[in-house]
Amino acid sequence: MIDSNYSRRRFLGLVGGTAGAAALAACGSSGPSEDGGSSGGGGGGAASYWSLSGPPGQEYRQASVDRFNKANPNTKITPTFFQNDAYKQKITTSIGAGQGPTMIWGWGGGGLKAYVEAGQVEDLTDWFGQNAAVKSKILDSSFGAATVNGKIYAMPVETVQPIVLFYNKKVFDKVGVQPPQSWGDIMALVPKFNAAKIAPFSLGGQSRWTNMMWLEFLLDRTAGSDVFNNVFAGQKDAWSDPAVLTMLTQIQDLVKANGFVKGFSSITADSNADQALLYTGKAAMMVHGSWSYGIQKANGGSFVKDGGLGWMNFPAVEGGKGDPSNTVGNPGQYLSISSKASAEAKDTAKKFFSTTLVDNDEMAGWIKSGGVPVLKGASFTGSDDAEFLTSMADIASKAKIFAQSWDQALSPTAAETLLDNIAKLFQLQISPQQWVDSMNGVIGK
């Protein structure tokens, strides 16, 4: 079963010490060692690898290193696993001092962009060009968060986690309505559920990033990916695109129509109270990450087992330019190679990338963890969660754009301003134009 706490926190995007780092609950006891510099801790092509401790990820990261070391006894990789907060602090200071590991685990996006701008990671564009067979094994949509200024600086690894629209089938049957196929359908469902004294949507609004998922989807469905790409690229006043005002107005229209559960701004996602509202039938729908499935399965009694949970990609917006196959969330996790590493250590890292990290055992391990691998061709036959995992794999593989969550893609400064303004928007404390003006002020910061 999916480790819900680990998976959910992988997305939270709490901005702090490391540029663009997302908070991740890493509860293992392995602590940092002091031997892993960019030289790889030894000669002969030895390489170092820093990553996160705790279940379920550490077990499968360690397994990949063990497989590689067994096959390559003369060029071993030394892993070091850190709890999340320790990792964020250690990796920043170590890379800045030229003492980081050969391989740097991260979330891509804003954090990777900061490394690139400081000249701290290798440009892997030509390497992937020369190793097309390796690239072809990885979901195409996962490379977006590994790319800066058109060049690839990281290897997508591990799992993908799209955001989806969950719904309670039993509640829909009770009210006699069908799942929404468009934004218009969503707005039409709101008064019907309210009349039945059922909240149309559950939302843990105090956590802010939960609100953000709505903006990400609505802007994509309304305008496509270009607007946020312009923001990410630092284009002046990129938030002033008319589509942004349209999207922000739509969100406030939904709030004013009582589309969200009463008191949503005081509900936290960490408590899982938002998800409890869905599986207990107090709310009809919820936009949330794919990790929510595991939480509902673990905490919702027989709700998931009995087929009460439905899911779908976020629907289209009438007249919108965005492709409804697009998704947002976590398009993968990422490994970069330190530009300060020795040539031999870099070669070892690239061999690790091209062999162990794309082999069948790697895919099987992440499936066993309850995740959808970043590798193509995963089969979930035999899994209790096969239907759901297959659906998530389809969404991830068919998405023309798999956009990284905004608070991970942006710098810490811009991300904190973003989350603060999103909370105010949902609480109707600022107007759409005030939101745009505030966000334009932190573009590129």
N, C-alpha and C positions, 0 to 999 in steps of 0.2 A: 504493500500500500504506500501511497505517496506520503512522505514526511511533510506534513502540512506546514509546520512551523518554519522548517528550513526553507521550503520552496516559497512560501509567502514572503518571508523577510528578504529573500533575494531581490525582491522588486521595490522595497519600500523607498529607496532613494533618499535616505536621510543624509543631508549634505553636511560634511564636516571636514576633517583634516585632509583626506585625499580628494583631489579634484575629481568630481563626478562619481565618487564611490557610493555604491548603494549599501545600505545596512543589510547584513546577512547574519542570521542566528547561527553561530558556529560554536557548538557547545562542547567540543572535544577538549581533552586535557593536554594534548600536545602543545608545547610552547615553542617559542623561537629559539633557534640556536644561533651562534655568532660566527659560524664558519663559512656561511654561504655567500661569498662575494661573487662579483661578476666573472671572476676567473674560473668559477666552477668548483673551487675548493681543491684543485689538484691539477696535475698535468695529464697528458695523454687524451685530451678531449673530454675529461670529466666535466659535468655540467651540474648546476644547481637549479632548483625549482621550488619556488615559494608559493604556497596556496593556503586555503582555508581548512581548518579542522572541523570536526563534528560530522554527525550523520545527516544525510546519507552520503554526502560527497566524498569525504576523506577516504572511505573504504575503496572506492572505485578509482580515485586518483592514485592511491598507493598501489593498487593492483596494476595500473598501467605502467607505473615506474618499475615495479617488480618484473613485469613481462619484458620490458625493454632491457633491464639490467641482466636478466637471465640470457637473453639472446645476444647481448653485447657486453660481455664481462670486462672488456678492456676500455670501455668508454661509459662508465656508469654515471647515472643521474642520482644526485642526492636531494631528496625532498625535505622540506621543512614546512610544517603545518602550524598556522597561527590562528588563534581566535580572532574574530572579525575586527574588533577595535584595535587589538595589538597589530594586526596586519596593516590596517590603514595607516597607522602611525609609523610603523617600521619601514614599510615599502617606500613611503614618501622620503623619509630622511636618508635611507640607504641608497636609493637611486640618485638623489641629489648629491650625495657624497661620492658617487662612483663605486659604491660597494654593494649594489643590488645583486640579485640572483641572475643567472643566465636567462631563465625563463620567468616572466612576470605574469601572474594570473590577474585578471581584471574583468571589468564589465564593458569595455569598449567605450564608445561615445566621448563624453567630455573629458574623462580621465585619460583616455588614450590620446586625445587631441593635445592635451597638456604635455604628455610625454613626447609627442611628435614635435611640437613647437620648441621643446627644450633639447631636441636632438638626442633623446635618451633611448629610443628604440629603433630597430632595424626596419628598413623599407623592404617588405616581402613581395612586392608586386612582381618583380622579375622572377623570383623564386617560384611563385605560384604559376607564372606563365610557362616556366620550364617544367613544372610538375602538374600539368593539367589533369592527370589522372587522379591526383590527390584532391585537387579543388573540386573535381566532378563528383566526389563522394559526399560533399558537404552541401547542405541546403543553400541554394543560391541566395535566399532572402537573409541568411545570417551574416553575409559579408558587409551589409550596410554599416553596422556599428563598428566594423573592423577597418573602415575606410575613412581616410582623412585627405581632403583635397584630391580625390580621385585615385589615391594610392592605398594599397593594403598594408597595414602595419601589425596585424594580429591574425592568429589562427582561430577561427570559431571552434569551440569545443563544448562537450558535455550535452546540455539539453536546451530545448526551446520551450517558452511558456507564453502562448498568446493570451490576450484578454478576450473574454467572450461574454455573451449575454446569456445568463442562466435564467431558467424560469421553472416555476412549480406547476407541473402538469395537472395536479389535482385541483389547484386553485383555478386554473384556466377552464378545466372541465366544469367546475362548480358554477363559474360565472357564465359559461357558455360562449367563450371567445377563443380565437386562434392566436398563436404567437405572431408578433409584428413582423411585417416584411418591409416596412419603410418607416421613416420618421413620422409621417402622417398617421400611420397605424399606431405608433407609440402614443401620440397625443390623443388619439381617439380612444385608446384603452384606458387612459387615466381616469376620466369621469366614471367609467363603468366599474372599475375596481374600487374607487372611492365610494360609490353608491352601495357597494357590497361590504363596506367597512374593512377593506383590505388595502394596505398601502401598495400603490402601483410598483414602486421601486424601493428596495432596501438600500441604505447607504451609510457607511461609517464615516460621516463627513468630518468628524473632528481630526481624523488622520490626514486630511488634505489630499494626499496622493490618490485616494479613492475617487475624489471629485475630478482629479486631473484626467482620469481615464475617459470620462465623458467628453472633455474638450478635445482630447487626442483623436478620438473616433469621429466626432462631429466635424472637426476641421478637415480631417482627411476625406470624409464622405462629401463634404461641401466643396472643397477646393482642391483635393488631391494632395500630393506630398510637397509641392513646390514651396508653399508658404513657410512651413517649418524648416525646410531645407535652407531657405534664405535666412531664417533666424539663426540656424546653426552655423551658417557661413559668415555671420556677423554683418549682414547687409543692413545698412541704416534704415530705420523705420519699417522693418520688414513686417512687424505686427500690424501695420496700418492697412494692409490688404483688406478690401471691403468684405471679403469672405470671413474674416475674423470677427468683425462686428456682427455679421449675420449669425455666426455660430454662437457668440456670446449672448446674443438676444434670444436665440432658441433655448439656450440653457436656462436663462432667467424666466422665460415663458413656462418652461417645465416646472421650475420651482414655484412660480406663482400659481400654477394650476394644481398645486399639491401633489406633484408627481412623486415626491420622495416621502418616506415615512416621517411622521411628526417627530420633531426633535433630532433629526439626522445630524445636525451640527454638534451634538454632544455625544454621539455614538463613536466608539473607537474600533478600528479594524483589528487591533491587537487582541481585543477581547473576544473576537469572532461573533459578537452580538449581531452584526449585520447579516452574517450567514445564517444564524439561528432564526432570524426573522423569516428567511426564505423557506427553510425546511420545516418550520412549524406552521407555515401557511399564513403568517401575519403579513407577509409581503409576497407579491406575485412574481417579481423579477429582480435581477441584480446584475450589474455589470461588474465583473471581477476577473482576476487572473485564473488561469487553468488550475493553479494550486488549490483553489477553493473546493474542487471536487473531492480531494483527499480529506479536507476539513469536514465537509458535509457527510462524507462516508463514515468518518470516525465518530462524529458527534451527533449525527442526525438519526440515530436508531436505524430503522429499516427503510428510511426515506429513499436512499439511493438504490439499495438492493431491490426494493419493490418497484423501481421504475418511476419514481415520482419526480426525478430531476431531469429537466430538459436543457439543452444548450444549443447555441447557434452563433455564427459570426454576427457582428453588429450590422443591422440592416442599412440599406441605402437611404440617402436623403433625396427627395424628389428634386430633380433638376440639378443635382450636384455633379461636380466634375470628377470626384474620386471614384476609384474602382472599388466596388463592394467586396472584392476578394481580398483587399488589403487588410492587414491587421497591425496591432501594436502590442507592446509588452517586452518580453525578454527574447530577442532573436538568438541568444546564445550566451555563453561565457567565452572569455578570450585569453589566449596566451600570446604574449609578445616576446621578442628576443632583445636583450639588452645590447645597445650599440657599443657598450664598453667591454663586453665579453671578448675573450680570446677567439681567434679564428677557429681553433679546434673545438672550443665549447659551443660556438655557434653551429658548427657542422653537426655536433651531437644533437643539439636541439632540433635542427632541421630533419635529422634522421628520425627522431622521436615523432615529429609532426607527420612524416610521410609513411611511417610504418605502424607503430603501436596505436597512435591516436585515431587511426582510421581503420583498425582491424575489426574483425567480427566480435572478438571478446570485448572490445570497447563498447560496441553497440549493445551487446547483450547485458553488460554491466549496468548501463544507464537505464535500460528497460527494466531490469530487475529492481532498480532503485525506485521505480514508479514514475519515471520521466519519459519524455519523448526525445530521443537522441537528435543531435544536430546533424547526424549522418543520414543520408538517403537510404530508402529501402527497408526501414525498420518494420518488423512484423510483430504484432502483439498477440498472435494466436496462443491460446492457453492462459492468457492473463485474465483475471477476474474483471479487469478494467479495460478489456480489449476494445469495447465499443467507444468508450470515451477517448482513450489514447489514440485510437485510429482517427477519430474525428479531429483531435488536436494536431496530429501529424498532417492530415489533409489540409487543414487551415494554414499551417506553417509552410507546407511545400507548395501550395497553390497560390499563396499570396504573392502578388507582383511586387508589393512593398511590405516588408515587415519592419515597421518603424520602432526604434528604441524609445522607451519611455522618456518623456521630455526631461524629467528631473535627473536622469542619468546622462542624457545627451548634452545638457547644458553645464556650464561651470557652476561651482557651488554658490557663487554670488547670485547669478541669474536664477538658479533653481530655487533658492530660498525666497527670492522676490516672487517668483512664479507661484509657489505654493501658498504664500501669504495672500497674494491677489486672488487666487482661485477660491480660497476660503471666503474672502470678502465678497466675491462675485456670487457665490451660492447663498450667502447670507443676505444678499441684496443691499450690501453696505456701500458698494461702488457701482457705477454705471459701466456698460461695455466700453465707452470711450475712455473713461478713467483707467480702466484695466489696460487698454491699448497704450495709453500714454505712459503709464508706469512701466510696462514691459519694454517699450521702446527704449526707455532710459537705461536698461541694463544689457542691451544687445552688445555682445562682444566683450563684456566684463567678466 
